[in-house]
Amino acid sequence: MGYDLDPASSVVLIEARSTVGPIEFATSELTGFGSVAVDQSGDLDFGDSPEAVVQLRVEALTSGNALYDAEVRRRLDARRYPTITARLLRARAVGRRWALEAEITIHGTTRVMSCAADVETVNDNVIRIHGSHVVDMRDFAISVPSVLMLRIYPDVTVRCRIDAVKRS
């Protein structure tokens, strides 16, 4: 069954640590789609070759501070690499959670990453995925941002909640 990401209820939050304290960047401007089978008991089956893609526009990431936002966009080279993409490669149930493996492309660099996530059927039409993962910016050829006295540390926590709605 095909699903489309619901931008009204999906969000990505990036939590960074800096010399002046925590900084959060967020966006709900996400696009994506996926395919998953749901049996009558609500159990999910992504199959052997899962199909799911989530994209976000780098320009849509905001912290509420124009200086921080401009520096992050500059470091991510938003004009040259306007999107961040996650493509699901594997998904398997591990108890009540899921082990997800995805191909992540940021700043023109692609890496395969694994994380644990909660994947659940909210109702007959909505599947919700939420989880988090620590990412080292240097793995994606991104130099560590610094502005004046501000330095952002390279390890950032990426949290997401993705709601996918069944296609009509």
N, C-alpha and C positions, 0 to 999 in steps of 0.2 A: 504494500500500500504506500502511496506517495504522500509526503508531508512537505509543507512549506513553513519556514521559520516565521514566527509571529513577532515582528519588531515592536509591537505595542507592549509585549510582556517579556521580551528577551533583553538581556543586558550583559555587557562585559565590563568588569571593573579591574583596573590594574593598580595594585598597591606598591608604591616604591618607597624606599627609605632614603633619607637624605641627611645632610649635615644640619639641616634646620628642622628635621622631624619628618613625619610621614606625609606623602603626597599621593593623592588618588586621582587617577584619570578614569573616565567612564564614557561609555557610549551605549545607546540603545539603537543606533542606526546600523542594524545588522541585516544581512540578507542571507538566504540559504535554503537548502532543500535536502530531503533525505528519503530513504525508502526503508521500511521495516514492517515485518509481519507481527500482528498482535493476535494471539489466540483468544478464545472465548473467556478464559480465566484472567486475561489481561497480561499474560506473560509475553515478553518481547523476544523476537528472533531477528537479528540483523543479517543472518545468513553467512556464508563463507566469504562473500565479496560485498561487504556493506557499501552502500552508496549514501554519502552524506557530505555536504560542503557548507561551511559557514564563512562569510566574508564580512569584514568591517572596513570602513574608510578611515584611513589614518587621520584625515582632517577632522573627523567627527569625534576623536578622542579629546576630551576636555577635562581640565582640572579646576576651572573657575579662575585661574590665574593666567592672564594673557602672556606673561613672560615665560612661565613654565611651558605653556602650550606651544609657543613659538619655538622654543628650544627643542622640545621633543619632536615636533614636526621637522625641524631642521635636521636633527640627528637621524630620524627615520627616512629622511629624504622623500618627503611626502609627494613632491611633484613627480619624481622619477618612479617611486614605488607607492602608488596611492592606496593600495589595499593590503590587508593582512588576510591570509587565507588558511583555513584548517580543513583538511580533507581526511575523512575517516578511512582508516585502512583495515582495522580489526576491532571487533567488540565481542567480549565474552563475559558471561555472568560469572561472578566470583562471590558466592553467597548472595547477600542482598544488594551488593554493589556491582559495578561493571568495570572491567579493565578495558580501557580504550587506548588504541594506538592510532596516532594521526600524523599526517604529513603537514607540517606548519611552514608557511612561507611568510617571512618578514624581511623587509629591506632587501629583497631579491635573493635571499638565502633560504634554502629549504632544509629542514631537519625533521627527522622522525622522533616524536616524543610520545611517552606513555603516561597515563594518569588513571586514577580511580575516580569514578563519578557515580552519582545516583541517577538512575534512569527509571522513570515511572510513567505509568499511564494516569493522567489526571482525570480524564473521562473518556468516552468513546471517540472523541475527536482530537484530543491533545496529549502529546507526549512531552514530558519535561526532563531535561538533562541539566544537572547542576554539579559543579565540581570546581577544583582549583589545582593549580600547578605552579611551582616556582620555576622561572625561566631566567637564565643568565643572558643578558643582552649581548654579551660578547660572542655568544654562540651564533648570532645572526649578523656578525660583522658591524655591530653598532657600537660606536665609541661612547664611553660613559659621559652623559651630559653634565656640564658644569657651567654655571653662570655666576660671575662675581664670586661671592662666598658660598654659593650653593653647589653642592656636589651630590649627584644621585648615585647610589650604590648599584652595581650591575645586576644583582639578583632582585627580580620583581615577582610578586605573586599575582597571577592572573586568575580571577574568579569569573565564572560565567553561569548564567541561567538562560537556557535556551528552551523556549516553548515552540513546539512544532505542531501545526494544525493540519489535520487530514484534508487532502484535496477533495473537492466535491466530485 
